[in-house]
Amino acid sequence: MTLARGMKEKIEPELKAAVDAGRLLIATPFENSVQRVTAETAERRNRFMIELADEVVIGFASKGGMLERLIVEVKGKVIVQV
């Protein structure tokens, strides 16, 4: 799970067991001072994830939306749209 804001101070109970068991990683490209999700932080989070990935699978991208625009800009990655 990658956040479009800084790291949460408290992890929800339904996620904590998965984190503790090493089955879920929570990451963020932001400092803890970033507390609100905006269109800009969501786009930065999406770029961050695309940069980290070897292969990107897009389940849905709105026509003319942010993901559609981002995947057009991606170079050197395998992009799969389902």
PDB file as gemmi writes it, atoms N, CA and C in Angstrom:
CRYST1    1.000    1.000    1.000  90.00  90.00  90.00 P 1                      
ATOM      1  N   MET A   1       0.857  -1.159   0.000  1.00  0.00           N  
ATOM      2  CA  MET A   1       0.000   0.000   0.000  1.00  0.00           C  
ATOM      3  C   MET A   1       0.910   1.232   0.000  1.00  0.00           C  
ATOM      4  N   THR A   2       0.627   2.134  -0.899  1.00  0.00           N  
ATOM      5  CA  THR A   2       1.394   3.372  -0.950  1.00  0.00           C  
ATOM      6  C   THR A   2       0.461   4.550  -0.720  1.00  0.00           C  
ATOM      7  N   LEU A   3       0.822   5.391   0.215  1.00  0.00           N  
ATOM      8  CA  LEU A   3      -0.017   6.519   0.606  1.00  0.00           C  
ATOM      9  C   LEU A   3       0.274   7.751  -0.239  1.00  0.00           C  
ATOM     10  N   ALA A   4      -0.753   8.541  -0.463  1.00  0.00           N  
ATOM     11  CA  ALA A   4      -0.612   9.822  -1.167  1.00  0.00           C  
ATOM     12  C   ALA A   4      -0.535  10.953  -0.144  1.00  0.00           C  
ATOM     13  N   ARG A   5       0.113  10.666   0.968  1.00  0.00           N  
ATOM     14  CA  ARG A   5       0.320  11.594   2.077  1.00  0.00           C  
ATOM     15  C   ARG A   5       1.461  11.047   2.907  1.00  0.00           C  
ATOM     16  N   GLY A   6       1.803  11.714   4.000  1.00  0.00           N  
ATOM     17  CA  GLY A   6       2.838  11.204   4.885  1.00  0.00           C  
ATOM     18  C   GLY A   6       2.376   9.936   5.599  1.00  0.00           C  
ATOM     19  N   MET A   7       3.312   9.273   6.271  1.00  0.00           N  
ATOM     20  CA  MET A   7       3.001   8.033   6.974  1.00  0.00           C  
ATOM     21  C   MET A   7       1.985   8.286   8.085  1.00  0.00           C  
ATOM     22  N   LYS A   8       1.081   7.334   8.225  1.00  0.00           N  
ATOM     23  CA  LYS A   8       0.074   7.431   9.282  1.00  0.00           C  
ATOM     24  C   LYS A   8       0.734   7.221  10.642  1.00  0.00           C  
ATOM     25  N   GLU A   9       0.216   7.901  11.651  1.00  0.00           N  
ATOM     26  CA  GLU A   9       0.734   7.698  12.996  1.00  0.00           C  
ATOM     27  C   GLU A   9       0.232   6.381  13.569  1.00  0.00           C  
ATOM     28  N   LYS A  10      -0.989   6.007  13.195  1.00  0.00           N  
ATOM     29  CA  LYS A  10      -1.582   4.781  13.717  1.00  0.00           C  
ATOM     30  C   LYS A  10      -2.139   3.979  12.545  1.00  0.00           C  
ATOM     31  N   ILE A  11      -1.806   2.701  12.509  1.00  0.00           N  
ATOM     32  CA  ILE A  11      -2.283   1.819  11.439  1.00  0.00           C  
ATOM     33  C   ILE A  11      -3.606   1.203  11.862  1.00  0.00           C  
ATOM     34  N   GLU A  12      -4.559   1.173  10.933  1.00  0.00           N  
ATOM     35  CA  GLU A  12      -5.867   0.595  11.214  1.00  0.00           C  
ATOM     36  C   GLU A  12      -5.720  -0.862  11.645  1.00  0.00           C  
ATOM     37  N   PRO A  13      -6.540  -1.295  12.604  1.00  0.00           N  
ATOM     38  CA  PRO A  13      -6.433  -2.675  13.115  1.00  0.00           C  
ATOM     39  C   PRO A  13      -6.532  -3.741  12.015  1.00  0.00           C  
ATOM     40  N   GLU A  14      -7.356  -3.509  11.009  1.00  0.00           N  
ATOM     41  CA  GLU A  14      -7.515  -4.503   9.947  1.00  0.00           C  
ATOM     42  C   GLU A  14      -6.261  -4.631   9.074  1.00  0.00           C  
ATOM     43  N   LEU A  15      -5.367  -3.629   9.120  1.00  0.00           N  
ATOM     44  CA  LEU A  15      -4.120  -3.685   8.361  1.00  0.00           C  
ATOM     45  C   LEU A  15      -2.934  -4.099   9.232  1.00  0.00           C  
ATOM     46  N   LYS A  16      -3.018  -3.844  10.522  1.00  0.00           N  
ATOM     47  CA  LYS A  16      -1.899  -4.079  11.432  1.00  0.00           C  
ATOM     48  C   LYS A  16      -1.431  -5.527  11.431  1.00  0.00           C  
ATOM     49  N   ALA A  17      -2.349  -6.493  11.436  1.00  0.00           N  
ATOM     50  CA  ALA A  17      -1.957  -7.907  11.451  1.00  0.00           C  
ATOM     51  C   ALA A  17      -1.151  -8.255  10.208  1.00  0.00           C  
ATOM     52  N   ALA A  18      -1.570  -7.749   9.050  1.00  0.00           N  
ATOM     53  CA  ALA A  18      -0.848  -8.018   7.802  1.00  0.00           C  
ATOM     54  C   ALA A  18       0.524  -7.360   7.817  1.00  0.00           C  
ATOM     55  N   VAL A  19       0.623  -6.152   8.356  1.00  0.00           N  
ATOM     56  CA  VAL A  19       1.917  -5.470   8.463  1.00  0.00           C  
ATOM     57  C   VAL A  19       2.831  -6.250   9.404  1.00  0.00           C  
ATOM     58  N   ASP A  20       2.313  -6.633  10.568  1.00  0.00           N  
ATOM     59  CA  ASP A  20       3.103  -7.366  11.560  1.00  0.00           C  
ATOM     60  C   ASP A  20       3.577  -8.715  11.035  1.00  0.00           C  
ATOM     61  N   ALA A  21       2.769  -9.350  10.179  1.00  0.00           N  
ATOM     62  CA  ALA A  21       3.117 -10.658   9.618  1.00  0.00           C  
ATOM     63  C   ALA A  21       4.042 -10.537   8.403  1.00  0.00           C  
ATOM     64  N   GLY A  22       4.334  -9.316   7.984  1.00  0.00           N  
ATOM     65  CA  GLY A  22       5.209  -9.118   6.834  1.00  0.00           C  
ATOM     66  C   GLY A  22       4.524  -9.354   5.502  1.00  0.00           C  
ATOM     67  N   ARG A  23       3.196  -9.334   5.494  1.00  0.00           N  
ATOM     68  CA  ARG A  23       2.438  -9.533   4.258  1.00  0.00           C  
ATOM     69  C   ARG A  23       2.016  -8.232   3.607  1.00  0.00           C  
ATOM     70  N   LEU A  24       2.195  -7.123   4.308  1.00  0.00           N  
ATOM     71  CA  LEU A  24       1.808  -5.815   3.783  1.00  0.00           C  
ATOM     72  C   LEU A  24       2.880  -4.798   4.147  1.00  0.00           C  
ATOM     73  N   LEU A  25       3.280  -4.034   3.147  1.00  0.00           N  
ATOM     74  CA  LEU A  25       4.227  -2.950   3.351  1.00  0.00           C  
ATOM     75  C   LEU A  25       3.488  -1.653   3.074  1.00  0.00           C  
ATOM     76  N   ILE A  26       3.619  -0.691   3.960  1.00  0.00           N  
ATOM     77  CA  ILE A  26       3.045   0.626   3.740  1.00  0.00           C  
ATOM     78  C   ILE A  26       4.197   1.577   3.451  1.00  0.00           C  
ATOM     79  N   ALA A  27       4.123   2.235   2.292  1.00  0.00           N  
ATOM     80  CA  ALA A  27       5.192   3.145   1.863  1.00  0.00           C  
ATOM     81  C   ALA A  27       4.587   4.492   1.499  1.00  0.00           C  
ATOM     82  N   THR A  28       5.442   5.507   1.453  1.00  0.00           N  
ATOM     83  CA  THR A  28       5.025   6.839   1.029  1.00  0.00           C  
ATOM     84  C   THR A  28       6.249   7.608   0.536  1.00  0.00           C  
ATOM     85  N   PRO A  29       6.089   8.404  -0.508  1.00  0.00           N  
ATOM     86  CA  PRO A  29       7.194   9.252  -0.948  1.00  0.00           C  
ATOM     87  C   PRO A  29       7.215  10.605  -0.226  1.00  0.00           C  
ATOM     88  N   PHE A  30       6.359  10.779   0.781  1.00  0.00           N  
ATOM     89  CA  PHE A  30       6.172  12.081   1.430  1.00  0.00           C  
ATOM     90  C   PHE A  30       6.699  12.116   2.852  1.00  0.00           C  
ATOM     91  N   GLU A  31       7.031  13.320   3.286  1.00  0.00           N  
ATOM     92  CA  GLU A  31       7.381  13.562   4.684  1.00  0.00           C  
ATOM     93  C   GLU A  31       6.107  13.448   5.521  1.00  0.00           C  
ATOM     94  N   ASN A  32       6.260  13.189   6.816  1.00  0.00           N  
ATOM     95  CA  ASN A  32       5.102  13.069   7.710  1.00  0.00           C  
ATOM     96  C   ASN A  32       4.289  14.347   7.797  1.00  0.00           C  
ATOM     97  N   SER A  33       4.879  15.477   7.436  1.00  0.00           N  
ATOM     98  CA  SER A  33       4.154  16.749   7.511  1.00  0.00           C  
ATOM     99  C   SER A  33       3.050  16.848   6.450  1.00  0.00           C  
ATOM    100  N   VAL A  34       3.089  16.017   5.405  1.00  0.00           N  
ATOM    101  CA  VAL A  34       2.039  16.022   4.377  1.00  0.00           C  
ATOM    102  C   VAL A  34       0.895  15.170   4.905  1.00  0.00           C  
ATOM    103  N   GLN A  35      -0.199  15.827   5.294  1.00  0.00           N  
ATOM    104  CA  GLN A  35      -1.288  15.130   5.970  1.00  0.00           C  
ATOM    105  C   GLN A  35      -2.558  14.995   5.147  1.00  0.00           C  
ATOM    106  N   ARG A  36      -2.660  15.703   4.040  1.00  0.00           N  
ATOM    107  CA  ARG A  36      -3.875  15.644   3.230  1.00  0.00           C  
ATOM    108  C   ARG A  36      -3.562  15.091   1.847  1.00  0.00           C  
ATOM    109  N   VAL A  37      -4.493  14.277   1.351  1.00  0.00           N  
ATOM    110  CA  VAL A  37      -4.381  13.757  -0.012  1.00  0.00           C  
ATOM    111  C   VAL A  37      -4.973  14.789  -0.970  1.00  0.00           C  
ATOM    112  N   THR A  38      -4.221  15.119  -1.996  1.00  0.00           N  
ATOM    113  CA  THR A  38      -4.697  16.042  -3.027  1.00  0.00           C  
ATOM    114  C   THR A  38      -4.463  15.388  -4.384  1.00  0.00           C  
ATOM    115  N   ALA A  39      -4.960  16.005  -5.433  1.00  0.00           N  
ATOM    116  CA  ALA A  39      -4.695  15.496  -6.784  1.00  0.00           C  
ATOM    117  C   ALA A  39      -3.193  15.469  -7.047  1.00  0.00           C  
ATOM    118  N   GLU A  40      -2.485  16.466  -6.547  1.00  0.00           N  
ATOM    119  CA  GLU A  40      -1.046  16.541  -6.759  1.00  0.00           C  
ATOM    120  C   GLU A  40      -0.301  15.438  -6.009  1.00  0.00           C  
ATOM    121  N   THR A  41      -0.687  15.174  -4.747  1.00  0.00           N  
ATOM    122  CA  THR A  41      -0.002  14.115  -4.002  1.00  0.00           C  
ATOM    123  C   THR A  41      -0.345  12.747  -4.581  1.00  0.00           C  
ATOM    124  N   ALA A  42      -1.570  12.571  -5.070  1.00  0.00           N  
ATOM    125  CA  ALA A  42      -1.952  11.311  -5.704  1.00  0.00           C  
ATOM    126  C   ALA A  42      -1.129  11.079  -6.969  1.00  0.00           C  
ATOM    127  N   GLU A  43      -0.927  12.124  -7.760  1.00  0.00           N  
ATOM    128  CA  GLU A  43      -0.124  11.985  -8.968  1.00  0.00           C  
ATOM    129  C   GLU A  43       1.326  11.667  -8.618  1.00  0.00           C  
ATOM    130  N   ARG A  44       1.871  12.313  -7.609  1.00  0.00           N  
ATOM    131  CA  ARG A  44       3.258  12.038  -7.197  1.00  0.00           C  
ATOM    132  C   ARG A  44       3.381  10.599  -6.682  1.00  0.00           C  
ATOM    133  N   ARG A  45       2.385  10.137  -5.920  1.00  0.00           N  
ATOM    134  CA  ARG A  45       2.380   8.752  -5.434  1.00  0.00           C  
ATOM    135  C   ARG A  45       2.350   7.780  -6.603  1.00  0.00           C  
ATOM    136  N   ASN A  46       1.491   8.049  -7.605  1.00  0.00           N  
ATOM    137  CA  ASN A  46       1.390   7.171  -8.768  1.00  0.00           C  
ATOM    138  C   ASN A  46       2.691   7.134  -9.566  1.00  0.00           C  
ATOM    139  N   ARG A  47       3.331   8.277  -9.739  1.00  0.00           N  
ATOM    140  CA  ARG A  47       4.637   8.325 -10.425  1.00  0.00           C  
ATOM    141  C   ARG A  47       5.676   7.518  -9.643  1.00  0.00           C  
ATOM    142  N   PHE A  48       5.668   7.649  -8.333  1.00  0.00           N  
ATOM    143  CA  PHE A  48       6.579   6.921  -7.450  1.00  0.00           C  
ATOM    144  C   PHE A  48       6.417   5.416  -7.653  1.00  0.00           C  
ATOM    145  N   MET A  49       5.185   4.950  -7.677  1.00  0.00           N  
ATOM    146  CA  MET A  49       4.928   3.519  -7.843  1.00  0.00           C  
ATOM    147  C   MET A  49       5.344   3.039  -9.226  1.00  0.00           C  
ATOM    148  N   ILE A  50       5.084   3.825 -10.246  1.00  0.00           N  
ATOM    149  CA  ILE A  50       5.485   3.454 -11.608  1.00  0.00           C  
ATOM    150  C   ILE A  50       7.008   3.366 -11.697  1.00  0.00           C  
ATOM    151  N   GLU A  51       7.703   4.304 -11.068  1.00  0.00           N  
ATOM    152  CA  GLU A  51       9.165   4.298 -11.093  1.00  0.00           C  
ATOM    153  C   GLU A  51       9.737   3.050 -10.417  1.00  0.00           C  
ATOM    154  N   LEU A  52       9.094   2.584  -9.350  1.00  0.00           N  
ATOM    155  CA  LEU A  52       9.576   1.414  -8.612  1.00  0.00           C  
ATOM    156  C   LEU A  52       9.283   0.093  -9.323  1.00  0.00           C  
ATOM    157  N   ALA A  53       8.245   0.063 -10.123  1.00  0.00           N  
ATOM    158  CA  ALA A  53       7.759  -1.192 -10.711  1.00  0.00           C  
ATOM    159  C   ALA A  53       8.537  -1.603 -11.953  1.00  0.00           C  
ATOM    160  N   ASP A  54       8.651  -2.913 -12.136  1.00  0.00           N  
ATOM    161  CA  ASP A  54       9.186  -3.464 -13.382  1.00  0.00           C  
ATOM    162  C   ASP A  54       8.058  -3.585 -14.403  1.00  0.00           C  
ATOM    163  N   GLU A  55       6.881  -3.926 -13.905  1.00  0.00           N  
ATOM    164  CA  GLU A  55       5.693  -4.092 -14.741  1.00  0.00           C  
ATOM    165  C   GLU A  55       4.532  -3.393 -14.052  1.00  0.00           C  
ATOM    166  N   VAL A  56       3.730  -2.679 -14.814  1.00  0.00           N  
ATOM    167  CA  VAL A  56       2.594  -1.941 -14.271  1.00  0.00           C  
ATOM    168  C   VAL A  56       1.324  -2.529 -14.858  1.00  0.00           C  
ATOM    169  N   VAL A  57       0.383  -2.909 -13.985  1.00  0.00           N  
ATOM    170  CA  VAL A  57      -0.903  -3.426 -14.425  1.00  0.00           C  
ATOM    171  C   VAL A  57      -1.962  -2.401 -14.049  1.00  0.00           C  
ATOM    172  N   ILE A  58      -2.684  -1.914 -15.057  1.00  0.00           N  
ATOM    173  CA  ILE A  58      -3.730  -0.912 -14.841  1.00  0.00           C  
ATOM    174  C   ILE A  58      -5.079  -1.599 -15.037  1.00  0.00           C  
ATOM    175  N   GLY A  59      -5.858  -1.678 -13.958  1.00  0.00           N  
ATOM    176  CA  GLY A  59      -7.186  -2.283 -14.047  1.00  0.00           C  
ATOM    177  C   GLY A  59      -8.178  -1.362 -14.729  1.00  0.00           C  
ATOM    178  N   PHE A  60      -8.055  -0.064 -14.487  1.00  0.00           N  
ATOM    179  CA  PHE A  60      -8.949   0.908 -15.105  1.00  0.00           C  
ATOM    180  C   PHE A  60      -8.277   2.266 -15.090  1.00  0.00           C  
ATOM    181  N   ALA A  61      -8.343   2.938 -16.217  1.00  0.00           N  
ATOM    182  CA  ALA A  61      -7.849   4.306 -16.315  1.00  0.00           C  
ATOM    183  C   ALA A  61      -8.906   5.125 -17.045  1.00  0.00           C  
ATOM    184  N   SER A  62      -9.390   6.163 -16.412  1.00  0.00           N  
ATOM    185  CA  SER A  62     -10.410   7.025 -17.021  1.00  0.00           C  
ATOM    186  C   SER A  62      -9.869   7.686 -18.276  1.00  0.00           C  
ATOM    187  N   LYS A  63     -10.716   7.771 -19.292  1.00  0.00           N  
ATOM    188  CA  LYS A  63     -10.340   8.451 -20.533  1.00  0.00           C  
ATOM    189  C   LYS A  63      -9.962   9.894 -20.190  1.00  0.00           C  
ATOM    190  N   GLY A  64      -8.743  10.282 -20.531  1.00  0.00           N  
ATOM    191  CA  GLY A  64      -8.285  11.635 -20.246  1.00  0.00           C  
ATOM    192  C   GLY A  64      -7.861  11.866 -18.810  1.00  0.00           C  
ATOM    193  N   GLY A  65      -7.860  10.805 -17.985  1.00  0.00           N  
ATOM    194  CA  GLY A  65      -7.521  10.942 -16.573  1.00  0.00           C  
ATOM    195  C   GLY A  65      -6.032  10.876 -16.303  1.00  0.00           C  
ATOM    196  N   MET A  66      -5.689  11.014 -15.036  1.00  0.00           N  
ATOM    197  CA  MET A  66      -4.302  11.060 -14.617  1.00  0.00           C  
ATOM    198  C   MET A  66      -3.544   9.790 -14.995  1.00  0.00           C  
ATOM    199  N   LEU A  67      -4.109   8.614 -14.710  1.00  0.00           N  
ATOM    200  CA  LEU A  67      -3.394   7.378 -15.022  1.00  0.00           C  
ATOM    201  C   LEU A  67      -3.180   7.212 -16.516  1.00  0.00           C  
ATOM    202  N   GLU A  68      -4.180   7.547 -17.301  1.00  0.00           N  
ATOM    203  CA  GLU A  68      -4.016   7.445 -18.747  1.00  0.00           C  
ATOM    204  C   GLU A  68      -2.857   8.337 -19.211  1.00  0.00           C  
ATOM    205  N   ARG A  69      -2.789   9.520 -18.679  1.00  0.00           N  
ATOM    206  CA  ARG A  69      -1.719  10.455 -19.029  1.00  0.00           C  
ATOM    207  C   ARG A  69      -0.358   9.941 -18.558  1.00  0.00           C  
ATOM    208  N   LEU A  70      -0.306   9.426 -17.333  1.00  0.00           N  
ATOM    209  CA  LEU A  70       0.962   8.945 -16.785  1.00  0.00           C  
ATOM    210  C   LEU A  70       1.509   7.758 -17.567  1.00  0.00           C  
ATOM    211  N   ILE A  71       0.652   6.817 -17.946  1.00  0.00           N  
ATOM    212  CA  ILE A  71       1.172   5.639 -18.642  1.00  0.00           C  
ATOM    213  C   ILE A  71       1.663   5.964 -20.038  1.00  0.00           C  
ATOM    214  N   VAL A  72       1.149   7.037 -20.629  1.00  0.00           N  
ATOM    215  CA  VAL A  72       1.666   7.470 -21.932  1.00  0.00           C  
ATOM    216  C   VAL A  72       3.088   8.004 -21.770  1.00  0.00           C  
ATOM    217  N   GLU A  73       3.382   8.612 -20.630  1.00  0.00           N  
ATOM    218  CA  GLU A  73       4.693   9.197 -20.370  1.00  0.00           C  
ATOM    219  C   GLU A  73       5.750   8.164 -19.978  1.00  0.00           C  
ATOM    220  N   VAL A  74       5.326   6.976 -19.579  1.00  0.00           N  
ATOM    221  CA  VAL A  74       6.245   5.958 -19.071  1.00  0.00           C  
ATOM    222  C   VAL A  74       7.116   5.403 -20.200  1.00  0.00           C  
ATOM    223  N   LYS A  75       8.394   5.354 -19.933  1.00  0.00           N  
ATOM    224  CA  LYS A  75       9.353   4.795 -20.886  1.00  0.00           C  
ATOM    225  C   LYS A  75      10.095   3.649 -20.206  1.00  0.00           C  
ATOM    226  N   GLY A  76      10.292   2.560 -20.929  1.00  0.00           N  
ATOM    227  CA  GLY A  76      11.085   1.454 -20.418  1.00  0.00           C  
ATOM    228  C   GLY A  76      10.387   0.559 -19.405  1.00  0.00           C  
ATOM    229  N   LYS A  77       9.082   0.605 -19.314  1.00  0.00           N  
ATOM    230  CA  LYS A  77       8.321  -0.243 -18.400  1.00  0.00           C  
ATOM    231  C   LYS A  77       7.294  -1.041 -19.194  1.00  0.00           C  
ATOM    232  N   VAL A  78       6.983  -2.218 -18.704  1.00  0.00           N  
ATOM    233  CA  VAL A  78       5.923  -3.009 -19.295  1.00  0.00           C  
ATOM    234  C   VAL A  78       4.605  -2.507 -18.697  1.00  0.00           C  
ATOM    235  N   ILE A  79       3.697  -2.046 -19.547  1.00  0.00           N  
ATOM    236  CA  ILE A  79       2.392  -1.565 -19.100  1.00  0.00           C  
ATOM    237  C   ILE A  79       1.336  -2.537 -19.610  1.00  0.00           C  
ATOM    238  N   VAL A  80       0.524  -3.068 -18.695  1.00  0.00           N  
ATOM    239  CA  VAL A  80      -0.549  -3.981 -19.049  1.00  0.00           C  
ATOM    240  C   VAL A  80      -1.847  -3.334 -18.623  1.00  0.00           C  
ATOM    241  N   GLN A  81      -2.755  -3.137 -19.564  1.00  0.00           N  
ATOM    242  CA  GLN A  81      -4.083  -2.609 -19.238  1.00  0.00           C  
ATOM    243  C   GLN A  81      -5.083  -3.731 -19.406  1.00  0.00           C  
ATOM    244  N   VAL A  82      -5.842  -3.991 -18.345  1.00  0.00           N  
ATOM    245  CA  VAL A  82      -6.846  -5.064 -18.396  1.00  0.00           C  
ATOM    246  C   VAL A  82      -8.234  -4.498 -18.426  1.00  0.00           C  
TER     247      VAL A  82                                                      
END                                                                             
